[in-house]
Amino acid sequence: MRTVDKAFTVLNQFSLSNKEIGLSEMARMTGLDKAATRRIFVALMKHGFIEQAPETKRYMLGHGFLRLARIREATVPVSQIAKNVVTWLVGQTNETVHVSVPGPQGMTTIAHELPNRGRVVNIIPAQILNYHATASGLVFLAFATEETAERILSLKREKITPETITSKTDLKRQAEQFRSQGYSQTRNTFEGDVASIAMPFFSEPGDPTGSIAIALPTSEMTPARCEILIPQLKEAVRQIELALTGL
């Protein structure tokens, strides 16, 4: 594994549930030896991407990411666009809505909102949405270029729930169906009692820029409910693409 790959492997271990990680713990998580892990930490600290907590001596993400995030957002302000459309769609559907963008292992949520009512689906923003197990990931796979789709299908696939599809053949068949109908739909494939419906949005030719999804309790995702949600989801996609491209 090359040095840059090792550094990204280290960085990808941080999450909302792992905000601070010790040297030995990081070495175990990544499969690297402690000396190599220490060298990576030192290099990342030099550029501000890792910081060491003075009290615990554990490591955390540094301020360097804030500058890059601001540059990225100034270049393509997709997060703010997504937030505005999410708020609109929640108002239309009274359901949980989230927008996510692709990453190496799955989709990452950049905007989400819950309706102000009881029994709704919660969203954990920092949680990776696996390509093979979520409506957001599956619709991205369905509309991705052939090269990207093959890369995604080469990833390790965990059977997260009894309903999760892991067979490459079955996933390809499902992707064809989702692409044909224009949206993905899942039930209990990532989390029990959660059904989702998702559509991709684009800012340029090639892979989707991201996906927008509606999540609700499985028992509430009836055919009649889907007929109502699909046009609303299409309108949300139209709004995002208009804001991103002007077209």
VOPAGU-2260 file (C-alpha; in pm, 1 decimal, decimal comma):
REM VOPAGU-2260
SITE   aa  ch    i         X         Y         Z
SITE  MET   A    0       0,0       0,0       0,0
SITE  ARG   A    1     143,1     338,4     -96,8
SITE  THR   A    2     204,0     609,2     162,5
SITE  VAL   A    3     -80,9     829,8      41,9
SITE  ASP   A    4    -320,8     534,5      49,9
SITE  LYS   A    5    -209,3     456,5     404,6
SITE  ALA   A    6    -270,2     816,9     509,7
SITE  PHE   A    7    -624,2     810,7     370,8
SITE  THR   A    8    -686,4     476,9     539,9
SITE  VAL   A    9    -587,7     639,4     869,7
SITE  LEU   A   10    -808,4     943,8     811,3
SITE  ASN   A   11   -1108,1     729,3     719,6
SITE  GLN   A   12   -1109,1     568,8    1064,5
SITE  PHE   A   13   -1236,4     891,7    1222,4
SITE  SER   A   14   -1612,9     927,6    1262,3
SITE  LEU   A   15   -1869,4    1067,5    1503,9
SITE  SER   A   16   -1827,6     752,4    1712,5
SITE  ASN   A   17   -1445,8     765,9    1684,1
SITE  LYS   A   18   -1362,9    1134,3    1723,3
SITE  GLU   A   19   -1034,3    1065,8    1902,1
SITE  ILE   A   20    -812,8     762,8    1838,7
SITE  GLY   A   21    -491,4     658,6    2012,2
SITE  LEU   A   22    -177,1     542,7    1833,3
SITE  SER   A   23    -205,2     174,0    1925,5
SITE  GLU   A   24    -577,9     173,1    1853,7
SITE  MET   A   25    -524,4     326,6    1510,2
SITE  ALA   A   26    -255,0      70,3    1429,9
SITE  ARG   A   27    -498,0    -210,3    1514,4
SITE  MET   A   28    -782,5     -54,2    1315,4
SITE  THR   A   29    -574,3      -7,9     999,5
SITE  GLY   A   30    -351,6    -314,9    1022,2
SITE  LEU   A   31     -40,3     -94,1    1009,4
SITE  ASP   A   32     249,1    -122,5    1252,4
SITE  LYS   A   33     287,0     146,4    1518,5
SITE  ALA   A   34     598,3     298,2    1363,9
SITE  ALA   A   35     427,1     348,7    1028,0
SITE  THR   A   36     115,4     484,8    1197,8
SITE  ARG   A   37     324,6     731,8    1397,4
SITE  ARG   A   38     500,2     855,2    1082,4
SITE  ILE   A   39     165,6     913,0     913,4
SITE  PHE   A   40      34,2    1101,6    1217,4
SITE  VAL   A   41     345,7    1322,9    1224,1
SITE  ALA   A   42     313,7    1405,7     853,2
SITE  LEU   A   43     -57,9    1483,6     881,3
SITE  MET   A   44      -0,8    1696,5    1192,6
SITE  LYS   A   45     263,2    1898,1    1006,0
SITE  HIS   A   46      -3,3    2008,2     758,1
SITE  GLY   A   47    -283,6    2055,4    1010,7
SITE  PHE   A   48    -492,7    1754,0     912,1
SITE  ILE   A   49    -439,1    1575,9    1244,4
SITE  GLU   A   50    -414,3    1726,8    1591,8
SITE  GLN   A   51    -323,3    1568,8    1924,4
SITE  ALA   A   52    -544,7    1633,9    2225,4
SITE  PRO   A   53    -312,7    1765,2    2500,5
SITE  GLU   A   54    -504,6    1598,5    2783,9
SITE  THR   A   55    -548,7    1248,7    2640,2
SITE  LYS   A   56    -262,3    1241,7    2385,4
SITE  ARG   A   57    -512,2    1088,0    2145,2
SITE  TYR   A   58    -541,9    1206,7    1786,7
SITE  MET   A   59    -829,3    1385,6    1613,1
SITE  LEU   A   60    -899,9    1553,1    1280,5
SITE  GLY   A   61    -735,1    1891,9    1246,7
SITE  HIS   A   62    -820,9    2238,7    1124,4
SITE  GLY   A   63    -671,1    2177,7     780,4
SITE  PHE   A   64    -992,9    2018,9     662,7
SITE  LEU   A   65   -1192,6    2333,6     737,8
SITE  ARG   A   66   -1002,0    2536,5     480,0
SITE  LEU   A   67   -1045,8    2269,6     212,7
SITE  ALA   A   68   -1413,6    2232,4     297,9
SITE  ARG   A   69   -1465,6    2607,6     257,9
SITE  ILE   A   70   -1288,4    2603,7     -78,7
SITE  ARG   A   71   -1495,7    2307,5    -194,3
SITE  GLU   A   72   -1819,0    2470,0     -82,9
SITE  ALA   A   73   -1723,7    2796,2    -254,7
SITE  THR   A   74   -1649,5    2604,0    -574,1
SITE  VAL   A   75   -1968,7    2398,2    -577,5
SITE  PRO   A   76   -2211,5    2510,2    -304,3
SITE  VAL   A   77   -2401,9    2183,5    -324,0
SITE  SER   A   78   -2450,1    2159,1      53,8
SITE  GLN   A   79   -2650,5    2480,5      78,2
SITE  ILE   A   80   -2850,4    2392,3    -231,1
SITE  ALA   A   81   -2921,9    2050,8     -82,1
SITE  LYS   A   82   -3034,0    2198,6     250,0
SITE  ASN   A   83   -3282,8    2427,8      79,6
SITE  VAL   A   84   -3433,5    2148,7    -129,3
SITE  VAL   A   85   -3442,2    1908,5     166,4
SITE  THR   A   86   -3640,4    2161,2     369,0
SITE  TRP   A   87   -3885,0    2204,3      81,4
SITE  LEU   A   88   -3930,3    1829,0      33,5
SITE  VAL   A   89   -3983,5    1764,6     405,3
SITE  GLY   A   90   -4257,8    2027,6     393,3
SITE  GLN   A   91   -4420,5    1849,3      99,7
SITE  THR   A   92   -4393,9    1491,3     227,2
SITE  ASN   A   93   -4380,4    1522,3     606,6
SITE  GLU   A   94   -4113,2    1250,7     594,1
SITE  THR   A   95   -3739,2    1228,7     663,2
SITE  VAL   A   96   -3532,3    1350,5     367,0
SITE  HIS   A   97   -3158,3    1337,8     308,3
SITE  VAL   A   98   -2914,3    1422,8      30,5
SITE  SER   A   99   -2588,3    1233,4      -4,8
SITE  VAL   A  100   -2281,0    1241,0    -227,4
SITE  PRO   A  101   -2048,7     956,0    -329,9
SITE  GLY   A  102   -1730,7     856,1    -151,2
SITE  PRO   A  103   -1483,8     566,5    -171,4
SITE  GLN   A  104   -1694,3     318,8      28,6
SITE  GLY   A  105   -2044,4     461,8       9,6
SITE  MET   A  106   -2257,6     773,8      14,9
SITE  THR   A  107   -2206,9    1054,6     267,4
SITE  THR   A  108   -2497,7    1265,7     390,7
SITE  ILE   A  109   -2451,2    1638,6     330,8
SITE  ALA   A  110   -2801,4    1755,2     425,3
SITE  HIS   A  111   -3092,2    1601,6     610,7
SITE  GLU   A  112   -3405,7    1702,7     794,8
SITE  LEU   A  113   -3671,5    1525,2     999,1
SITE  PRO   A  114   -4040,3    1619,8    1000,5
SITE  ASN   A  115   -4195,3    1754,3    1316,3
SITE  ARG   A  116   -4406,4    1452,3    1403,5
SITE  GLY   A  117   -4382,9    1121,2    1585,7
SITE  ARG   A  118   -4236,1     792,0    1455,9
SITE  VAL   A  119   -3998,0     906,0    1187,0
SITE  VAL   A  120   -3672,0     765,6    1055,3
SITE  ASN   A  121   -3364,5     920,8    1213,6
SITE  ILE   A  122   -3046,2     999,9    1021,0
SITE  ILE   A  123   -2689,1     971,8    1151,4
SITE  PRO   A  124   -2505,6    1228,6     934,2
SITE  ALA   A  125   -2157,0    1077,2     960,9
SITE  GLN   A  126   -2273,0     723,0     884,9
SITE  ILE   A  127   -2152,6     582,5     552,2
SITE  LEU   A  128   -2446,1     467,8     338,6
SITE  ASN   A  129   -2319,4     150,4     173,4
SITE  TYR   A  130   -2362,7     137,4    -202,0
SITE  HIS   A  131   -2512,0    -212,4    -196,2
SITE  ALA   A  132   -2746,0    -169,8     100,9
SITE  THR   A  133   -2912,3     172,0      79,1
SITE  ALA   A  134   -3150,7     336,5    -162,3
SITE  SER   A  135   -2907,2     627,8    -194,7
SITE  GLY   A  136   -2615,5     401,1    -278,9
SITE  LEU   A  137   -2810,5     171,0    -507,2
SITE  VAL   A  138   -2951,5     452,2    -717,4
SITE  PHE   A  139   -2601,2     595,8    -755,0
SITE  LEU   A  140   -2481,0     252,5    -866,9
SITE  ALA   A  141   -2771,4     222,5   -1110,3
SITE  PHE   A  142   -2691,5     551,9   -1284,7
SITE  ALA   A  143   -2310,5     544,8   -1254,6
SITE  THR   A  144   -2082,1     498,7   -1552,7
SITE  GLU   A  145   -1974,9     142,7   -1629,0
SITE  GLU   A  146   -1626,1     207,2   -1490,6
SITE  THR   A  147   -1759,2     347,3   -1162,9
SITE  ALA   A  148   -2016,5      70,8   -1130,0
SITE  GLU   A  149   -1746,3    -194,6   -1166,6
SITE  ARG   A  150   -1535,6     -25,2    -899,4
SITE  ILE   A  151   -1834,1     -17,8    -663,4
SITE  LEU   A  152   -1915,3    -381,9    -732,0
SITE  SER   A  153   -1555,8    -476,8    -649,1
SITE  LEU   A  154   -1596,4    -345,7    -292,9
SITE  LYS   A  155   -1648,0    -585,1      -4,2
SITE  ARG   A  156   -2019,9    -627,2      64,1
SITE  GLU   A  157   -2145,4    -704,3     413,4
SITE  LYS   A  158   -2487,8    -858,0     474,3
SITE  ILE   A  159   -2603,1    -584,0     710,8
SITE  THR   A  160   -2956,3    -718,6     758,5
SITE  PRO   A  161   -3126,2   -1038,9     640,2
SITE  GLU   A  162   -3268,8    -835,5     349,6
SITE  THR   A  163   -2935,0    -700,2     225,3
SITE  ILE   A  164   -2841,8    -817,3    -123,8
SITE  THR   A  165   -2472,5    -902,8    -161,5
SITE  SER   A  166   -2463,8   -1108,0    -482,5
SITE  LYS   A  167   -2297,3    -917,7    -766,9
SITE  THR   A  168   -2534,6   -1073,6   -1019,1
SITE  ASP   A  169   -2841,3    -977,4    -815,6
SITE  LEU   A  170   -2711,4    -624,6    -761,8
SITE  LYS   A  171   -2656,3    -578,3   -1135,3
SITE  ARG   A  172   -3007,6    -702,8   -1206,6
SITE  GLN   A  173   -3149,1    -469,8    -942,4
SITE  ALA   A  174   -2947,3    -175,1   -1077,4
SITE  GLU   A  175   -3092,6    -232,3   -1424,6
SITE  GLN   A  176   -3443,5    -225,1   -1281,0
SITE  PHE   A  177   -3377,7      93,4   -1083,5
SITE  ARG   A  178   -3223,4     265,8   -1384,2
SITE  SER   A  179   -3520,7     168,4   -1599,5
SITE  GLN   A  180   -3778,4     301,8   -1354,1
SITE  GLY   A  181   -3575,5     610,0   -1258,0
SITE  TYR   A  182   -3555,7     552,6    -884,0
SITE  SER   A  183   -3448,0     297,1    -624,6
SITE  GLN   A  184   -3659,4     152,3    -347,9
SITE  THR   A  185   -3541,2     -51,8     -48,5
SITE  ARG   A  186   -3700,7    -215,2     253,5
SITE  ASN   A  187   -3504,3    -313,3     564,6
SITE  THR   A  188   -3178,7    -359,2     370,8
SITE  PHE   A  189   -2968,7    -122,8     585,5
SITE  GLU   A  190   -3177,8     -88,4     899,0
SITE  GLY   A  191   -3482,5    -272,6    1027,3
SITE  ASP   A  192   -3823,4    -110,1     976,4
SITE  VAL   A  193   -3685,5     149,5     736,9
SITE  ALA   A  194   -3796,9     184,2     375,8
SITE  SER   A  195   -3646,9     437,2     136,8
SITE  ILE   A  196   -3694,1     569,3    -211,6
SITE  ALA   A  197   -3418,6     765,3    -388,4
SITE  MET   A  198   -3334,7     940,8    -714,4
SITE  PRO   A  199   -3002,3    1064,4    -854,8
SITE  PHE   A  200   -2920,6    1419,6    -953,2
SITE  PHE   A  201   -2656,0    1541,6   -1196,8
SITE  SER   A  202   -2449,6    1855,4   -1249,6
SITE  GLU   A  203   -2254,4    1724,8   -1549,7
SITE  PRO   A  204   -2237,4    1418,5   -1776,5
SITE  GLY   A  205   -2102,9    1100,2   -1619,2
SITE  ASP   A  206   -2166,4     981,2   -1267,6
SITE  PRO   A  207   -2446,8    1132,4   -1060,0
SITE  THR   A  208   -2342,4    1423,1    -840,1
SITE  GLY   A  209   -2543,3    1266,6    -558,6
SITE  SER   A  210   -2881,5    1132,5    -461,9
SITE  ILE   A  211   -3183,1    1252,0    -269,1
SITE  ALA   A  212   -3389,2    1007,2     -65,2
SITE  ILE   A  213   -3705,6     989,0     139,9
SITE  ALA   A  214   -3705,4     747,5     435,0
SITE  LEU   A  215   -4005,2     628,7     633,6
SITE  PRO   A  216   -4114,8     331,2     845,2
SITE  THR   A  217   -4152,7      21,8     627,0
SITE  SER   A  218   -4521,7     -26,7     705,3
SITE  GLU   A  219   -4595,8     322,8     571,1
SITE  MET   A  220   -4426,7     265,2     233,0
SITE  THR   A  221   -4737,4     143,7      53,4
SITE  PRO   A  222   -4788,2     149,9    -325,7
SITE  ALA   A  223   -5031,6     438,3    -282,1
SITE  ARG   A  224   -4775,8     631,9     -76,0
SITE  CYS   A  225   -4508,7     571,6    -338,9
SITE  GLU   A  226   -4732,0     714,9    -608,8
SITE  ILE   A  227   -4747,2    1036,5    -408,8
SITE  LEU   A  228   -4378,0    1049,5    -316,1
SITE  ILE   A  229   -4227,3     981,8    -660,3
SITE  PRO   A  230   -4350,2    1304,5    -829,6
SITE  GLN   A  231   -4241,0    1506,5    -525,5
SITE  LEU   A  232   -3896,7    1346,2    -539,2
SITE  LYS   A  233   -3873,7    1423,2    -912,6
SITE  GLU   A  234   -3951,0    1787,3    -842,8
SITE  ALA   A  235   -3680,4    1797,1    -575,3
SITE  VAL   A  236   -3429,4    1659,8    -827,2
SITE  ARG   A  237   -3537,0    1924,5   -1078,2
SITE  GLN   A  238   -3480,0    2198,1    -820,2
SITE  ILE   A  239   -3132,8    2071,1    -727,8
SITE  GLU   A  240   -3021,5    2035,7   -1089,2
SITE  LEU   A  241   -3157,7    2379,2   -1177,5
SITE  ALA   A  242   -2965,2    2534,8    -888,4
SITE  LEU   A  243   -2644,9    2347,8    -978,9
SITE  THR   A  244   -2649,1    2396,6   -1354,9
SITE  GLY   A  245   -2900,1    2668,7   -1435,7
SITE  LEU   A  246   -3067,4    2427,0   -1676,6
